[in-house]
Each structure stands twice: as structure tokens, then as C-alpha cells.
């Protein structure tokens, strides 16, 4: 989203200035505000919420950092890392060190957002307009649910349907921290506990947010994210139902060609939620930085992540636009992230058709459309030949064709229990380490196995 844009143990502070007045030499900068003032008015609370959106869009998280980790950790020959940064090469080699600064930034930025949303949720009483209050509450819960969902997917072992899921997840922090003297040293919650919190936040957000909300999160953004969460849990009934609500009620439609889905300065017709990119923050668009050729904003690796011959094997029709959505620099680049200033699609309607198709197939139901019809809608849009029938393998391959390089690879491998090379889906080195700096100051944080 396009929103207004130090170290504490585990959680990062809000972007607020804390002013001490211990003696006459302490001079407050003219632009500084006290903590009390920062949470005193609806306008200021909205600014905190705006900053949370901006932090979510940062390169550490949804501006490319999470997708970078997911795609390289899941890489088994489709991609080649040609960059000079050590941190992503550790992802690709499945040999991540506990002081990996990319991992550290991901953790810190996510907990900063958690704290910001906690501040918003703790100070809703300042709102005098009930609608504004509900929207602020809904957006805060959407953002908090979002970051905890991805934290637990990255730093915890996979969720396994039908089990207790008592494996360690991440700490859940629901109280705001504005006073450094009140910093706590939380332990890790279980994966099950984190998922329950994610669902509680998102269900609340779904009831609170309106159907339209400008470029910000809406009821249908939340429904789409809920469909994604349920799919990750293997809850196909709820995944199907939420995806169907989005498809039938959101008013979004598939773009009429695959090329119109990406590299847009405005949201496409199928964007349920997209992170906005402007000339001011394009340099932190890590999708473009690592995936594009240098002539289009990427780094000198040209690109740092190139597409290997093995990837072409997933396409079954030479007329499929998705099989041609590449361009050649020194190596092959995906066209998805060619525009340095293009918005970043995050929740789009095509994913909902894929979730509904897979869930309907697994449940033997025809809610909305049959699995065959959902898959053929996407193939028709991509000018690929239509299928006469589908099975689970066909649906999953269509998902890979449609969503490649968008950050789904690791999470799909884990939920589908697919090995990555010689590594089992639940291998220790497919889970990120708890950052060293966090464990140095919080001895209650148990490190993941293998680190």
C-alpha cells in the first residue's frame, strides 16, 4: 500500500521520538512529539497505521524479502543465483547462518509492525466516528494477522492438519510497548497458537472492513488472505468458501491478458490487494532489484536470479502467454518484475480460482465452478489450450505456471509435503533461524533445530 512513510529486544519501536527531560541540557527537536501526543488523536493513530503499511511494503517483507527467501529456499534447479550478496546465497544453498542480516531485518520489521498495530488497537478510544474506528481496527488486525502468518511459516516447522502442531512457532505479542522500561522477554508460542491468533485477527478484520477502501485493505483483501491461510492449514472447506466469496462478491475480474496483471502503476482489475510503488521507494522494490535485468532496475548480476532451462518444462503449450513471459539480458529474466515502478500484486483473483479449484477437487464439490472450469478460465486468459478434465496434479501444475516467482514456492512445497532436492519438506534447514541478535538479548527464545 502507498502510505505515509532501535533496537529493542524482539520488537522494534514505533517511529516516534521519545523525549527525556532529565536536565536543562536536554533540548527537544522542534519536529519531535511526545509519546502521549502521538496517540492522542485519530489523525495521529492513522499515521501510525500508515507507517505499518509502509513497513509491510519494505524490501525486508512484502517488497520482495519474503518472496526471495521462499523462492530460493525452494529452488531445486529452476533458478540460478548470480548475485554477490551472501545472504540470499545462503537461502539458495540451504545453509543459513544465524547472523544473516536479511533474516534479521525480516524478523525486526515484522515485529515493528506488530507493535504499531498493537498501539493502534490499544488506542481506538480516541476515535469519535464509529466507522473510522472500525476501519482502523480492521486494518490493524489485517496487518497483524498477515505478519504473524508469514513469521510462523518462515520460522516454524510446517503446520500439519490433524495434528497438535505443538512445534515452536514465534512469540505472540499483543500488548503495545511505548516505554523501553517495559520491554518483555517472551518465549515462542506454538505453531497452533500462532495460527489461532492469525485466524482470530483476520476474522475480526473481515467483519470490520468495508467492501471498498481505496488502496487499503478491504473485506475482500481479508477474505483472500483467509483463503490462503486455510489452504496452508489443509482446511479445504474454509479455503474454498472464502475464495468463492472473493470471486463472486468482490467485483474483481481477471485481467483480459496475463501481461496486464504485472508492472502496473495502478491496480489491475484482479488485484484484491497490491503494494503500491512510487519513484520515491522503487529502490526498495526487491522484486525488481533481484529479478530484473540491469537495464530495467535490477542489479549487475543481470539478473541476480535468472531462470534456468528446467523451468520451461512446466509449460505444456507453446501458445501459453506465461511460457513467453520472460526476456533475455545476460541471462533469462521473468517479466513479472520488469517495471521498477510497477505495483506489486499481492492478493489477486487468479490465486482465488486456483484455491477454489484445488479445494473443490479435494472435497469433491462444485462450489462456484467445477475445478475444470476454474482452471480453464486461467488457461483461456493465458491463451493456452483448454483441458477436457483435470486431476490434482494438473491443478497443482497450473498453480505453478500461474504463480511462479511470486513467493509461493517454499510454502507450497511444505503444505504439499514435497521434497526439495534431497531435503524433506520439513527439513531443519528449510526453516529460518531465530536471529542471533534476538537470542543474545532474550534467552527465552529457543533456537530452531539445526542451528
N, C-alpha and C positions, 0 to 999 in steps of 0.2 A: 504494500500500500504506500501511497505517497503521503507521508505525514511529516509534521514539523520534526524537523530533526534539530576507594580504589581498591584498592584491594580490600575486601573484607573476606572473612572466612566463609567460603562456599557461595555466598550470594554477593553480587555486586550492588553498590548503592545506586539509587536514583541519580539522574543527572541534576542534582541540586547542590547548592553551595551551603555548607554548614558554617555558620559564623560564630566564632568564640569571642568573648569579651572579657578575657581574664585581666587585662590591664589596659592602660591608656595608649599603649603602643599598638594594640590590635585595631586595625583600620579595615572596615568592611568595604570591599569594592562597590562602586556605585551600582553595578549591574547585579550584585548578589541579592538573593532573597533568603529570608529565614525559612526554616522547615515549616513553621506554623503558617506562614503566608502561602507557601507552596501548596498547601492542602486546604486552603480556606474558601476558595470559590469554585464554582463549576468550571469556569474557564481554565483555572489552573489545573484542576483534576483532568480536564480534557487534554491539556498539554502533556501531562504525564502519560496518558493513554496514547496520545500521538507518538510520543517518544518510544513507547513499547512497540508500536507498529514499525517505526523506523529501525529499531534494534532487530526486530524479526527479519526485516528485509536486508540486513547487513550481510556481507560476504561470509561471515562466520556461520550463518544459519541458512536462511531461505534465499539468500542471494548467491547460493552456489556451494557453500561449505558442506551442508548435509548431503547434497547430491554427489559431491566429489567423493566423500567417504563411501557412500553407498555403491556407486558405480565402480570405483577402483577396488574396494574390498571384494566385490562380487566378480571382478574381472577374471576370466579364465581363457583369454585369447582373443576376445572381440576387440579389445582396446590395447593401445601401446602408450605407456607413459614416457614422454620425451622431454619432460621439464627438468629444471635444475633445482627446484625446491625439494628438500629432503623429506618434508612432512608428507606430502601426497605419495611419494615413492614408497614410504613405509606402509601406506594403505595398500598399494599395489602388490608389495612383497609380502603382505600379511605379517609384518614384523614391526609393530608399532611400539615405540618407546613411551614410557610414562611421562616424559617431558615434551612430547610432541605439542608444539605451540598451536597447531590447528585444532587439536582436540581440546586443549586448554581454553582456547577462545570460544569454541562451541559451548562448552560447559558454562563458562562465565557469562556469556551473553544470554544464554537461556535462563540462568538463574537471576540475571538482572531483570529480564522480562517478568519472571515470576514475582520478583519483589515489586516491580512497578504495578503490575496488575493487582497485587495484594494491597498496595497503598490505595489504589482506586476503589477496590471493593470495600475497604475499611472506612472510606470517607464519602460514601454515597449520600450521607445525610445532608451534605451541602447543596444538593440539587433540590430546587423547589418545583421544577417541572417533572412530573412523573414519567412522561415519555422519554425525556432526555436521560433521566436516571436509569430507566430500564435499558436503554440503548448502551449507555456507558457500562452498565453491569454486564450486559450480554457480550459486548466486545471484549471486555477484560477476561471474562470466562472463556471465550473462544480462544484468545491468545494464550492464556494459561494452560488450557487443555491441550492446545496444539504443541507447545514446547515440552510438556511432560510426556506426551505421546512419543515424540521423537527422541527425547532423552532416554526413555525406557527401552525403546527399540535399539538404540545405539550402545547404551552402557549396561544393558541387562541381557541375560540369555533369553532366547525366544519364548514367547507365550505359546503354550501348548494347550489346545482345547481339551477339556475333560480331565485336567489335572489340577492340583492345588496351586501351581505356579508360585511356590514359595521361594524360588530363586531370587537373589538380590536384584533389586531394581535401582532406583535412585531415591534420594531423600525428597519427601514431600514437605514443602514449607508453605503454609497458608496464612501466616501472620506477617505483616509488613515490618521491616526493620528500617527505622529512620535514625535511631540513636546507636552509634558504634558501641556504646557500653552494653547494649542489649543483644549483641551477636550471640547466637547459639551454636552448638556443635552437634548437628543432627546426625543420626545414623541412617543407613539406607533402608527404605521401605521395600517390601517385596514387589515383584512384578505384578502380582494380582492386585495389591493395594494401589499401585500407581494406575493401572488400567481402570480400576473402580473410580478413582479420582478424576481421571480423564473423562470418563463417561458421565459422571455427575456434573462436571463443568459444562460439557458440551450439550447435555440435555437441558440444562438451565438456559444456556445461550440460545438454544433452538426456540424455546418458548418466549424469550425476551426480545429477540431481534426482529426487525421488520423484514418484509419481503424485499424491499428496496432500501438501500442505504448508501447511495453514491458509490464511491470506490471502496468503501469499507465493508467489513463482514456483514453478511445478511443471514436470514433464516436458512437460505438455501446453501450458502457457504458452509454453515454449520452442518446441515444435513449431509452434504457431500463429504465433509470430514468424518462425520459419524459413520457413513458407509465405508470409508477407508479403514477406520478403527475396527469396526465389526468384521470386515473381511480379514484383517490381520489376526483377529482372535478366532477365526474359523466359525463365526456366528453368521451363517449364510442367510438365515431368515431375516434377521435385522439388517444385514448388509443389503440384501435385495430390496427390502421395504424402503430404506432410506434412499437408495439410488433411484427407485421408482418414483418416490415423491419429488426428487430433484428433476427427473426427466419430464414428468407430467405437469408439474406445478410451477416450476421456476420461470418459465417463459424463455429460457435459453434454448438455442438451436445450434446444431452442428454447423460450423463454418462450411461454406459450399466447396471449398478445396482445402487440402492439407496445408498448402503454403500460407493460407490466411490465418492459421492458428498461431503462428510464431512471428517474432520480430515486429510486433505491432507497437505503435506509440500510444494506442488506445486499446482498451479491452476488446477482444473479439466477441462474436455472438455466442461462443460456447464457454467463455471464461466465467466461472462461478466465483472465482477469486483470483486475482493476479497481483503480483508485486509490481508496483509502478517504478519505472526507471527514468531518470531525467539526466540531462547533461551534467548536473551537479554531482550525481552519485554513480555515474556509469563506470568509473574506475574501480568501484567496489562490486561490480557485477561479475562474480567469479565464474558464472556460466560462460560468459563471453571471454573472460581472461584466459581460462584454461582450455576451452573447447573450440575457440575460433582461430582462424589464421591471422597472422600478424597484420595483414592488410585491413582487417576488419576489427581491430582492437585486441586481438589475442597476443600472447607472449611470443618470444622469438623461437620457441620450440616449433612453432608453425605447423600444427598446433601442439600444445603441451600434451593433449590427449588426442591421439589420432585413431581412426577406425581401421581395423585390420581386416584382411580378406575373409576370415572366419565369419565375420558378422553378416556378410552378404548371403550366407546360406539360409538365413531365416526367411528370406523373401521367396514366395512361390510363384510370382507373376511379374514379368519384366515391365508390365504396364503400371504396376503399383507405384504411385507417386512417392510413397515412403521409401522405396528402394532407390529412388533418384534424389533423395533429399540430402545430398552431400555435394561438396565441392572440393577441388584439389588445390592445396597450397604446396608446401614441400611434401606434405602427406595429406591423407584424406580427413576432411573436417565434416562434422554434422552441420547442416544448415540451420538447425533449430536455434542456435545461439549466435547467429551471424551478426545481428544488429546490436552494437554496443549500447545503444539507447533504447532497445526494444524492451517492452514489459516482459516479465517472467510469469508465464502461465503456471498456476499452482494447483488449482482445482478446476478441472474442465469437464465438460459434458461427456466427452468420449470415454473418460475413465468410468463414469457412471454407467454407460452402456455395457462396458466390459465387466463391471462388478455385477450388474443385474444379470447379464448372460451367464457368467460363471455360477452365481448363486442359484439362479433358476435351474441350471443344469444339475447342480449338485442336489437340489431339493426336489427335482422332478416336477417343477411348477412352470406355468406360463405367465406369471405376473407381468403386466405391461405388454411385453412382446415375448415371443419364443426366443431361446438362445440363438437359434439360426438367424432370425430376423435382426436381432441386435447386432450380431457380428457382421451380417451383410450390409447393414447401414454404414458401418465404418469402412468396409471394403468398397462399397459403391462410392463413397466420398473420396476414397484414395484411388479410384479408377482401377481397382483390382477385380478380377473375375469373381463372381458370386459363388458361394458354396451351395451344394444341394443338401448337405447335412453337416453337423458338427459333433465333435466329442470333446471331452475335457482337454485333451492335448491340443486340439485345434483352437479352442478358445484361449488357452494359455499362450499359444504361439502368436495369436492375433494381438494379445495384450502386449507381448514383447515387441512386435512390429510397431504398434501404435505408441508405446510409452518409452521406447529406448532413449537412454541418455537424459532422462528427466528425474532420476534419483530413486527409482523403484527397485533396482536390481537386487541389492542385498536383502531388502525387506521381503521381496517376493521369494527369493531363494530360501529364506528362513521359514516363512509361513508354509511353503510347499515342501519343506524338508528336502531340498535339492542340494547335493554336494557341490562345492566349488572346487574344481580340480580334485585333488586328493583329500580335501578338507570336508568334514561333515558339516552340515548346515549349522550345528550348534557348537562348532569348534571354539576353543578359548580365544584364538587369535582372530575371530570374526566379531569379537566384542571389543569395544574401545576400553582402554584403561581409565580408571579414575585418575585424573591429572595429579601428578606428583605434588604440585604446589598446594593442592587442596588437602592431601593426606598429611603433608608436612605440618599443617596448622590445625587439622581436625583428625585426631587419632581414632575417632569413632567411625570413620569411613573405611570399611573393609575393601581391600583391593580385589579386583576380579581375578579369577584363577588364571594362571599362566603368566602373570605379571609380578 
